[in-house]
Amino acid sequence: TNRRIGSANTSDYEPIANTTAVNESDSNADTCCLGTNFIPLEFTNRTADVYPYDSSYKPAHNVPIVTGATAYDHDDGQTYILIFHESLYYGTKLGHSLINPNQIRHFGNDFWDNPYDDNHDLCIDTNNLSIPLTQRGTKLQFTTRVPTKDELSHCVHVDMTSNAPWEPAKVQLGEVTSLSQPRQLC
């Protein structure tokens, strides 16, 4: 996606609590795109015009750039609130979410997405949490849902991306913005 920064705009497409959807790994989406399984926590007062890969589709204008949250129910029985900063917010206009692995890696989290790598399971590994990825054909994904207000207040929050302005055209892959604790392997 190509983006042109515009003025602030809010979204009228906020989903209800417990709405579930998949998060697909998509390195072609140069920014995480939050759909029906996310709620916005904070609007940046910036927007982007998003141009699709195919010129036969219409561009999306004034897509809000937000910090969004989604609930991940881990196999350990605990619910974690995943926080995605500097992401495009589509809400119910997008039936799933697109997660840019490089935006996650740039923050310092590991995103193990190579199915041919015998040394790592398919997963996202943060300081606090390991999220297994499942394969559906050539797509890698994991499922989350819209958190409840109680979960937002009481569950552990895990930052997935940096809150520093994300400018995909200026990113130098291989440079990490921040990570304060050592990482664990999946």
For each residue, the residues with C-beta under 8 A, 3 or more apart:
1: 28 29 30 31 33 50 51 52 53 88
2: 30 50 51
3: 30 31 48 49 50 51 88 168
4: 48 49
5: 46 47 48
6: 9 46 47 48 49 61 62
7: 45 46 47 62
8: 43 44 45 46 47 64
9: 6 47 62 63 64
10: 43 64
11: 14 40 64 89 90 91
12: 91
13: 90 91 92 93
14: 11 39 40 91 92
15: 19 36 37 38 39 91 92 146
16: 19 146
17: 146 147 148 149
18: 145 146 148
19: 15 16 36 37 145 146
20: 37 143 144 145 146
21: 35 36 37 95 96 97 143 144 145
22: 37 96 97 141 142 143
23: 37 70 96 97 98 99 141 142 143 144
24: 96 97 98 99 139 140 141
25: 99 101 111 113 133 139 140 141
26: 29 33 98 99 100
27: 100 101 102
28: 1 53
29: 1 26 32 33 98 100
30: 1 2 3 100 168
31: 1 3 48 86 87 88 100 103 166 168
32: 29 84 86 87 88 97 98 99 100 103 104 160 161
33: 1 26 29 87 88 90 94 97 98
34: 37 38 40 66 68 70 84 87 88 89 90 91 94 97
35: 21 38 90 91 92 93 94 95 96 97 98
36: 15 19 21 91 92 94 95 96 97 146
37: 15 19 20 21 22 23 34 70 96 97 143 144 145 146
38: 15 34 35 68 69 70 84 87 89 91 97 144 146
39: 14 15 68 69 70 146 147
40: 11 14 34 43 64 66 67 68 89 91
41: 66 67 68 69 83 152
42: 66 67
43: 8 10 40 64 65 66
44: 8 64 65 66 67 86
45: 7 8
46: 5 6 7 8 64 65
47: 5 6 7 8 9 61 62 63 64 65
48: 3 4 5 6 31 62 63 65 88
49: 3 4 6 59 60 61 62 63
50: 1 2 3 59 60 63 88
51: 1 2 3 59
52: 1 55 57 58 59
53: 1 28
54: 57
55: 52
56:
57: 52 54
58: 52
59: 49 50 51 52
60: 49 50 63 90
61: 6 47 49
62: 6 7 9 47 48 49
63: 9 47 48 49 50 60 88 89 90
64: 8 9 10 11 40 43 44 46 47 88 89
65: 43 44 46 47 48 86 87 88 89
66: 34 40 41 42 43 44 87 88 89
67: 40 41 42 44 83 84 85 86 87 163
68: 34 38 39 40 41 83 84 87 89
69: 38 39 41 81 82 83 84 147 152 157
70: 23 34 37 38 39 81 82 84 97 144 145 146 147
71: 79 80 81 82 144 145 146 147 148 151 155
72: 79 80 81 82 129 131 142 144
73: 79 144 145
74: 77 78 79 80 129 131
75:
76:
77: 74
78: 74 155 156
79: 71 72 73 74 147 151 155
80: 71 72 74 128 129 155 156 157 158
81: 69 70 71 72 147 151 152 155 156 157 158
82: 69 70 71 72 144 158 160
83: 41 67 68 69 157 158 159 160 161
84: 32 34 38 67 68 69 70 87 99 160 161
85: 67 159 161 162 163 166
86: 31 32 44 65 67 103 161 162 163 164 165 166
87: 31 32 33 34 38 65 66 67 68 84 161
88: 1 3 31 32 33 34 48 50 63 64 65 66
89: 11 34 38 40 63 64 65 66 68
90: 11 13 33 34 35 60 63 93 94
91: 11 12 13 14 15 34 35 36 38 40 94
92: 13 14 15 35 36
93: 13 35 90
94: 33 34 35 36 90 91 97 98
95: 21 35 36
96: 21 22 23 24 35 36 37
97: 21 22 23 24 32 33 34 35 36 37 38 70 94 144
98: 23 24 26 29 32 33 35 94
99: 23 24 25 26 32 84 103 104
100: 26 27 29 30 31 32 103 104
101: 25 27 104 105 111 113
102: 27 105 106 111 171 173
103: 31 32 86 99 100 106 107 161 166 168
104: 32 99 100 101 107 109 111 124 160 161
105: 101 102 108 109 110 111 173 176
106: 102 103 161 162 171 173 175 176 177
107: 103 104 159 160 161 162 176 177 178 179
108: 105 176 177 178 179 183
109: 104 105 124 125 126 127 160 179 183
110: 105 123 124 125 126 183 185 186
111: 25 101 102 104 105 124 125
112: 117 120 121 122 123 124 125 133 186
113: 25 101 122 133 140
114: 117 120 122
115: 122 135 140
116:
117: 112 114 120
118:
119:
120: 112 114 117 123 185 186
121: 112 132 186
122: 112 113 114 115 132 133 134 135 140
123: 110 112 120 130 131 132 133 186
124: 104 109 110 111 112 130 131 133 142 160
125: 109 110 111 112 129 130 131 183 184 185 186
126: 109 110 129 130 131 158 159 160 183
127: 109 158 179 180 181 182 183 184
128: 80 156 158
129: 72 74 80 125 126 156 158
130: 123 124 125 126 184 186
131: 72 74 123 124 125 126 142
132: 121 122 123 142 186
133: 25 112 113 122 123 124 140 141 142
134: 122 140 141 142
135: 115 122 138 139 140
136: 139 141
137:
138: 135
139: 24 25 135 136
140: 24 25 113 115 122 133 134 135
141: 22 23 24 25 133 134 136
142: 22 23 72 124 131 132 133 134
143: 20 21 22 23 37
144: 20 21 23 37 38 70 71 72 73 82 97
145: 18 19 20 21 37 70 71 73
146: 15 16 17 18 19 20 36 37 38 39 70 71
147: 17 39 69 70 71 79 81 151 152 155
148: 17 18 71 151 152
149: 17 152 153
150: 153 154
151: 71 79 81 147 148 154 155
152: 41 69 81 147 148 149 155
153: 149 150
154: 150 151
155: 71 78 79 80 81 147 151 152
156: 78 80 81 128 129
157: 69 80 81 83
158: 80 81 82 83 126 127 128 129
159: 83 85 107 126 162 163
160: 32 82 83 84 104 107 109 124 126
161: 32 83 84 85 86 87 103 104 106 107 166
162: 85 86 106 107 159 166 177 178
163: 67 85 86 159
164: 86 177 178
165: 86
166: 31 85 86 103 161 162 171
167: 170 171
168: 3 30 31 103 171
169:
170: 167
171: 102 106 166 167 168 175
172: 175
173: 102 105 106
174:
175: 106 171 172
176: 105 106 107 108 179
177: 106 107 108 162 164
178: 107 108 162 164
179: 107 108 109 127 176 183
180: 127
181: 127
182: 127
183: 108 109 110 125 126 127 179
184: 125 127 130
185: 110 120 125
186: 110 112 120 121 123 125 130 132
